[in-house]
Amino acid sequence: MSVALAIGTFDGVHLGHRAVIDLAARAGASAVVAVTFWPHPLAVLDPGGAHPLLQGLDAREDALLEAGADEILLLEFTSELAAMTPAEFVEQVLVPMAPVAVAVGENFTFGARGAGTPALLAHLAALRFDVLTSQTIAMDGYPVSSSAIRSLVQAGSVRQAAGLLGRDFSVRGEVVHGDHRGRLLGFPTANLLPANDLVTPADGVYAGWLRRLDDTTGAMMPSAVSVGDNPTFGTSRRVEAHVIDADLDLYGVQVEIGFCRWLRGMVTFGSVDELVAQMGRDVDASR
């Protein structure tokens, strides 16, 4: 079996990453292998400066397969791997896989201190495999990059982020018990606790969706989604999704919650009746 490699950290698996995978797919190999790194290199090279990621590893792997990769090779990013020279990385990591082609983004770096570039990779390939370089893509005035998407999500601009991702931004996790206040108010919610090492959208209310990760149909159920603490009741920060026109028991279930559009910011209400009225309007807007 001949293989073409698509290499990158692939945080978010955005349109730029998909272009790298598409480039590998056009190399004529019988399989495309996405080669990615975990943990993120910055978590090893600069732990104090590491930024939150757009996805956990399971979501990244699912997105890579959906984007067209046939297989995924996960390289554990260690200090030893980081210390390899570009030549050592090529000889010890890439050459043993005998690829017919290796596809990377134009800003891809590898080897100690990021000394390797696509041009150097092509030189080191020495006619053993082709090196294919994908150019950076721009959408709506934004460069398609993980950092640009991270900034948009953190600002609550989830529609713009979706344009760069090629799909809605989403978070995953296990549904946990909350205060059960939503059910008492007539709006039961599935609660996720935000992970500190992953990006969460800005506090506010969003139109979105929820899907069970154990549902092989992939059904996305329309939802009104709240992010943040509840200033009216003083609860801790969380992601809460009210699935519209459904009352589901999701405790302990792994779910994915997607964000389609920002609706409003968080507000402290003077009474429970005011809160319930606004929740009704949020559901109508989401629907």
N, C-alpha and C positions, 0 to 999 in steps of 0.2 A: 504494500500500500504506500503510495506517495502522499506526502503531507506538505501543506503550506502553513506557516506559522504567522499568527497575528500577535504582536507583542505589545504590552502596555500595562499600566496600572488599572486602566479602564474604570475609574471611579465614576459611577453614574451610567456608564455605557451609553453615552450621548451620541448625537449624530456624527461627530468627528470620529468617535471610536467605531461606529458602524461602518464608516467609510474605510477604515483600516481593514476591518473584517471583509468587507466587499472586495477590497483590493486583493486580499489573500485568496478569496474565492475565485477570482478571475485568473489565478496562476495556473490553472489546469490540473491541480493535484486532486487526488481522490478524496481527501479529507482536509478540512480546515481546523487547526488546533489553536485555540486562543491561549496564549501563555501570559499569565498574570501573576502578580506578587501579593503575598500576604504575610505579615501585616504591611500596611502602606509604608513605603521606604522612609518617609519622613518620621514615622513613629520610631524608627530605629536610628536614623541619622540625626534627628533633632526632636527628641521626645517633647521638650517643652514648647516647641513651636508647631507641633503637629496640629492640623486643622481637623474639624469634624468631617467625617466622610458623608457622601450622598447616599451610600448603601452599605448594608452589611454584606458579608461574603456570600451568604445564600442567595440574596437578591441579585448580586453581581453575576453569579454563575447562571442563574435563571435567565437574566437579561442577555448574557453572552450567547447562550444557546438559542434564545428567541431571535437574536440578531443574525444568526446564520452559522455560528461555530458548531462543528460536529463534536468536538471534544474540548475539554478544558484541562490545561496543565497548570497546576498551582505550584509556584516556586516560593518556598519559605524565604522571606527576606531576612537574612541574618547579617551580623557584622562581617562574617567571613565572605558572604556573597558580595556585600558592599565593597569589600577590599579587593575583589578581583580586578585586574586590569581589563580594559576592553578586549584585548587579545585572549586573555584567559577565559572571559565570559563566552566568547565565540567558540573557542576550542573545547571547553569543558562542558558548556551547557547547550549550545546550538548545534554544533557539528555532530555530536552523537545522535541527534534526532534525525539526521540526514534529510533536511527539508529541501524541497525543490525551490522554495521561495520563502522569504521572510518579509512581512509587511509591517511598517511602523509609521507613526505620525512624524511630521517634519520636526517637531520639537522633542522627539524621543531622545533620551540620553541613557547611557549604560556604562558600567565599569566604575572604578574608583573615582570619586569626586566628579562623577558625571562627565568624564572625559570623552566618552564615546558618543558619536553623532551618526546620523544616517549615512553621511559620506564616508566616515571611517568604517562603519559596518560594511558598506559595499566594498571597500578596499580589503578588509579582513576576510570577506567571503571568498576572495581569490578564486573565482569561477566555480566554487563548489555549490553555491546557491545564489539565486537572484535576490536583490534587495529592492523592495517596492516602497516608495515613500508617498504617503497621503498628505496633501496640503491642508492647512487649517481652513475650516469653513466658517463663514460669517452668516448670521441670521438676524434680520431686523436690527442691524447695526451692532450686534454683539458678536464677539468671537465665540465660537462654540468651544467652550472649555469647562472643566469641572469647577474652576474657581469662579467663573462668571455665573454658572448655574447656582453655585452655593450662595453667592451674594444675592441673586434674585429670590431664591427660596427664603433666605433669612429676612428679606425685606417684605415677604408676603406676595411677591409678584409671581405667583405660581403659573399663571397663563403664559407669561413670557418664558419662564423656565421650561414649561412643556414644549415650547417651540424649539428650544435648543436640545432638549432630551429626545424629542420625537415621540413622547408619551407623557402622561401625567406624572408629576412627582408623587412619590408615595413613601409610606413608612410601614414597617412590619413589626409584629410583636404578639405576645400572648395577651388575651383579654383578661384583665384583672378586676377584682371587686373594687368598686368605688364607694361612694357614700350612699348609693341607691336612691339618691334624691331625684334623679331624672325620672325614674319610674314613678315615683310618687307624684311628680308634676305632670305626668302624662307623656314624657319624652325619654324613654329608656335609652341608655347609651352603652356602647362598647368602649371600655377604657383601656388605653395603652399608656405605659409610663415611658416618657422619652428617654432614649439612651444618650448618655453624655458624649459618646464618641461619634454620634451620628447627627446630621443636620435635621432640625425640625423647623417648619415654617414659623414665621412671625406670629405672635399671639393674635388671635382673631377668630372669626367665624367664616367658614368656607363652604361652598358647594362642592361635594365630592362623592366618593363611593367607597364601599367596603366589599371585600371578597374574602371568603374562607380559603386558606391555603390548602386545606384538605379536600376542596371541591374541585374535581378534575374538569368540570365544565368551565371554570374560570369566570363564573357569573359575577359581574360587578353590580352591586345593589346601590342605587342612588341614596345618598346620605347627606345630612347636614353635619358638618364637622367643626368642632371647637378645639382650639389650641390655647393653652395657657392655664393659669389658675382662675378660679371663679371669684371675681372680686366681690360679688354679692354675698357669697358664703365663706370666702376665704379658704378655699381648698388648694391643695398643692398642684403644681403644674402637671398637665396631662394632655393627651389627645383623646377626645371623646367623639365618637361617631354615632349619630342617631340614624338608624336605617329607616328610610321613609316608608310608611305604610306597612311596617312589619314589626313584630315583637318577637325577638329571637333570644334564645339562651345561648350565649357565646362564651361563657366563663370557661377559661382554660383552653380556648381554641386559638390557634395561630391564625392571624388575619393580616391582611394588607389594606391600608386605608390610603386612598388617593385624593389628591387636591386638584380641583378643576378651576375654581375661581374664588378670589377673596371677596367676601360680602361686606364685612364690617369689622371694626375693632372691638376690643373688650370694653364693657360698660358696667358700672356699678348701678344697680337699680334700687329704687327707693322702697319697693315692695315686691313680694313674690308674684302678685298679680301682674305687675309690669314686666317682670322677667318672663312669665309664662306667655304673655301676649307677644313679646318680642321673639321668643322661641318659635311660636306659631308662624310669625312672619319670616323667620329664618328658614323654616321648613318649606314654606310656600316659595320663597326665592330660590332655594336649592332645587325644588321640584321643577 
